[in-house]
Amino acid sequence: MVAGVVRVRFSYRMSRMGKAYESRFRALLLRLHARRWEPGVDWLLARSKQRSLEGVSVVQALSDRYEHLRKQVKDFEARKLTHGKSRREFRVRFLCDAGLGGLARWLRAAGYEAIWFPDIDDAELLRRAQSLDAIVLTTDSLMMERGVLRDGVIPAFWLPPVWRSEEKLALVLREFDLPVREPRCMNCGGELQSVNKESMRDRIPPKTWKWINDYFQCARCGQLFWRGTHWQKIQTALDRLVREKAVG
C-alpha cells in the first residue's frame, strides 16, 4: 500500500514537472517566433522521454533539452539585435507570485525591480503583470497553463518550488541573460540614492556612524541603507553567482 502511494505521488510530481517544462519550451519557441510551436513542444518532450529511457533521469533529460534550446534562443536573439542595443539595456521588471518573497528581495539586491504581494491571488497577479508590463515569476506549474501565459501574452517563467531563493535568482539571471547591477531597496524595490551622512545623523546608530561613511536612501519608501556586515554577506553571494554564471 505504501509503495503504491509513493508511486502515485511520484507520477503526480513528474506529471506536474512535465507540464512545467512544456510551458517553458513553449515560451522559448515563441521567442523564436515559431509559427507552429505545438509540434515543437511535442518533439522536445519526446526527445526528453527518449533520453530518460536511455538511463537519464526524467528531470535531467528535460533540463538538458531546455538548456540546449535556451542557448539557441539566446544566439538567435543576439543575431537579431539592431542599432547595437542589447536586451539588457531595456528595463526589466518582475512580478513574483505569493510564494516568492525571498526571490523578490534577492532580485532587488541584484539591481532589478521585483514586485511582490504576499496575499495576491492568481487572477489579480496576472492583471497587475499586464498593467505593469512585468514578467511573471512563479513556482505554480498549473498557473503556467493559463491562456495568457501559455500563449505568451504575458511573459512568464516557472521556477522549481524546492529550490532556495539564491538558486532561483541564479536561474532567473541566467534565463534572461542579466548582469548583477547596483542594488535597489530590498524593502520595496525602489532606486537607492546617495545621501549626506550628516543629514542622516539622527537615523544612524552610533556604532555604525563611527565606521561607515556612505549611506543610501530609497527614493520610494525612504528607508536608509548602508553597506554593513549584512550587505557584505549578500555581496559575497552575488559575486559567487556572477562567477558561476560566467563559467556556465
C-alpha distance (Angstrom), angle and dihedral (degrees) to the residues before:
residue distance angle dihedral
M1 . . .
V2 3.80 . .
A3 3.81 91.2 .
G4 3.81 89.7 51.1
V5 3.80 91.4 52.1
V6 3.80 90.5 48.9
R7 3.81 91.2 51.3
V8 3.80 91.7 49.2
R9 3.79 92.6 49.0
F10 3.80 91.6 46.1
S11 3.81 91.0 50.0
Y12 3.81 90.4 49.5
R13 3.80 92.7 50.2
M14 3.80 91.8 48.9
S15 3.81 90.5 47.5
R16 3.80 90.1 54.8
M17 3.80 90.1 44.4
G18 3.79 90.0 52.6
K19 3.80 90.9 49.8
A20 3.79 90.7 49.9
Y21 3.80 92.8 52.0
E22 3.79 90.6 44.5
S23 3.81 87.5 59.4
R24 3.81 91.8 46.6
F25 3.81 92.3 49.6
R26 3.80 89.5 49.2
A27 3.81 92.4 50.9
L28 3.81 91.8 52.0
L29 3.81 93.1 47.5
L30 3.80 89.5 51.5
R31 3.80 88.6 54.2
L32 3.81 86.9 53.9
H33 3.83 87.2 54.4
A34 3.79 90.7 -121.2
R35 3.82 109.5 -177.1
R36 3.80 94.0 -153.5
W37 3.77 107.4 29.3
E38 3.83 96.5 163.1
P39 3.84 95.3 76.1
G40 3.80 88.6 44.3
V41 3.80 92.3 55.0
D42 3.82 90.8 46.6
W43 3.81 90.8 50.9
L44 3.81 93.1 49.1
L45 3.80 91.9 49.7
A46 3.82 90.7 46.8
R47 3.80 91.8 51.0
S48 3.79 89.9 49.8
K49 3.79 90.6 50.4
Q50 3.79 90.8 49.6
R51 3.81 91.1 53.6
S52 3.80 90.0 49.7
L53 3.81 88.6 55.7
E54 3.79 87.7 54.8
G55 3.80 91.3 61.1
V56 3.82 102.6 -87.2
S57 3.80 115.7 124.5
V58 3.81 115.2 -104.6
V59 3.81 91.9 -120.5
Q60 3.82 92.0 50.4
A61 3.80 92.2 46.3
L62 3.80 92.0 51.6
S63 3.80 91.8 44.7
D64 3.83 93.1 49.7
R65 3.79 93.2 48.4
Y66 3.79 91.2 47.6
E67 3.81 92.8 49.1
H68 3.81 90.8 50.5
L69 3.81 91.3 51.7
R70 3.80 92.1 44.4
K71 3.80 90.4 57.1
Q72 3.81 90.1 49.5
V73 3.81 89.9 52.7
K74 3.80 91.3 47.8
D75 3.83 90.9 52.7
F76 3.81 91.1 46.0
E77 3.79 93.1 51.9
A78 3.80 91.7 45.4
R79 3.82 88.9 57.3
K80 3.80 90.6 49.4
L81 3.80 95.3 56.0
T82 3.78 113.7 123.0
H83 3.79 133.2 -162.1
G84 3.80 89.9 12.2
K85 3.80 92.6 -73.7
S86 3.77 122.8 142.5
R87 3.79 126.3 -151.7
R88 3.78 89.2 -116.9
E89 3.83 89.7 66.0
F90 3.77 89.8 66.9
R91 3.75 123.7 80.8
V92 3.78 115.5 -91.2
R93 3.79 119.7 -161.9
F94 3.81 125.5 179.4
L95 3.79 130.8 -159.4
C96 3.80 111.6 -158.8
D97 3.79 122.2 -155.5
A98 3.80 121.3 -118.0
G99 3.81 94.2 -85.7
L100 3.81 96.6 52.2
G101 3.79 103.2 73.1
G102 3.81 91.2 122.9
L103 3.80 92.1 52.2
A104 3.81 90.7 49.3
R105 3.81 90.3 57.5
W106 3.81 91.8 48.5
L107 3.81 91.5 49.2
R108 3.81 89.6 52.2
A109 3.79 90.2 50.1
A110 3.82 87.4 52.3
G111 3.81 89.7 54.3
Y112 3.80 103.5 -98.4
E113 3.77 132.8 122.6
A114 3.79 106.4 -113.4
I115 3.80 119.7 177.3
W116 3.78 119.7 -157.7
F117 3.80 133.6 175.5
P118 3.83 114.4 -173.3
D119 3.82 97.3 -148.2
I120 3.81 103.2 30.8
D121 3.81 117.6 135.9
D122 3.79 123.4 -137.5
A123 3.80 97.5 -102.9
E124 3.80 93.4 51.1
L125 3.81 91.6 44.4
L126 3.80 90.9 55.6
R127 3.80 92.3 45.8
R128 3.79 91.0 52.6
A129 3.79 92.7 44.4
Q130 3.79 90.4 56.5
S131 3.80 94.4 45.9
L132 3.83 92.6 46.2
D133 3.82 94.8 42.4
A134 3.81 88.6 -126.3
I135 3.79 134.0 155.3
V136 3.80 111.4 -117.2
L137 3.80 116.3 -130.7
T138 3.79 114.8 -164.8
T139 3.79 143.4 160.6
D140 3.82 91.0 -155.6
S141 3.81 109.7 102.8
L142 3.81 90.5 -172.0
M143 3.81 91.1 58.6
M144 3.79 88.2 56.9
E145 3.82 87.3 64.3
R146 3.81 92.4 64.5
G147 3.79 110.3 113.7
V148 3.82 97.5 -118.9
L149 3.81 90.6 53.8
R150 3.80 97.1 36.6
D151 3.82 92.0 52.9
G152 3.80 95.3 42.3
V153 3.81 95.9 -113.2
I154 3.80 86.9 129.8
P155 3.82 113.7 28.3
A156 3.79 112.2 -124.4
F157 3.77 140.6 170.4
W158 3.80 128.6 -157.0
L159 3.81 120.9 -140.7
P160 3.82 128.5 -164.8
P161 3.83 105.6 -100.1
V162 3.82 95.0 -143.8
W163 3.80 95.1 57.4
R164 3.79 121.5 102.8
S165 3.81 118.2 -109.1
E166 3.80 91.2 -108.3
E167 3.82 90.8 54.4
K168 3.80 91.0 48.0
L169 3.80 89.9 51.9
A170 3.81 90.6 53.2
L171 3.81 89.8 51.0
V172 3.82 93.0 50.0
L173 3.81 93.1 47.9
R174 3.79 90.7 49.5
E175 3.80 94.8 43.9
F176 3.81 94.3 53.1
D177 3.81 95.2 31.9
L178 3.80 92.3 -122.4
P179 3.81 126.9 166.6
V180 3.80 122.7 -140.3
R181 3.80 107.1 -100.6
E182 3.78 137.2 -176.2
P183 3.82 109.0 -52.2
R184 3.76 124.8 -101.2
C185 3.80 127.8 -149.9
M186 3.79 107.1 -64.4
N187 3.79 89.6 -153.3
C188 3.82 99.5 58.6
G189 3.81 108.1 -7.5
G190 3.80 96.3 -109.7
E191 3.80 122.9 145.8
L192 3.81 117.4 -87.7
Q193 3.79 118.8 -129.1
S194 3.78 126.5 -164.1
V195 3.81 112.5 -112.6
N196 3.80 134.7 -167.2
K197 3.79 111.5 -94.3
E198 3.79 94.7 -140.7
S199 3.81 92.6 53.4
M200 3.81 89.5 57.7
R201 3.81 97.0 45.6
D202 3.81 94.7 118.4
R203 3.84 91.0 52.6
I204 3.80 98.3 48.1
P205 3.83 120.5 85.9
P206 3.83 111.0 -117.0
K207 3.81 94.5 -119.0
T208 3.80 91.6 49.1
W209 3.81 90.7 48.6
K210 3.80 90.4 60.6
W211 3.81 98.3 57.4
I212 3.83 108.7 23.6
N213 3.80 124.3 66.2
D214 3.81 104.4 171.5
Y215 3.82 119.5 76.6
F216 3.79 133.9 174.3
Q217 3.79 132.8 -161.0
C218 3.79 127.2 -156.6
A219 3.79 110.4 -115.5
R220 3.80 89.6 -148.4
C221 3.81 108.7 41.8
G222 3.81 101.4 13.8
Q223 3.81 95.9 -125.6
L224 3.80 114.2 155.8
F225 3.81 121.4 -128.7
W226 3.78 137.5 -174.4
R227 3.80 133.6 175.2
G228 3.78 101.1 -103.1
T229 3.80 130.6 148.5
H230 3.83 92.1 -68.2
W231 3.78 91.9 55.8
Q232 3.80 91.4 45.2
K233 3.81 89.2 59.0
I234 3.80 90.4 49.7
Q235 3.80 91.6 47.7
T236 3.80 91.0 50.6
A237 3.80 90.1 53.6
L238 3.82 91.7 47.7
D239 3.79 91.6 49.2
R240 3.79 89.3 52.6
L241 3.82 90.8 51.3
V242 3.80 90.4 51.2
R243 3.82 91.3 52.5
E244 3.81 92.2 47.4
K245 3.80 91.5 47.3
A246 3.81 90.4 52.1
V247 3.80 91.6 50.6
G248 3.81 92.8 45.3
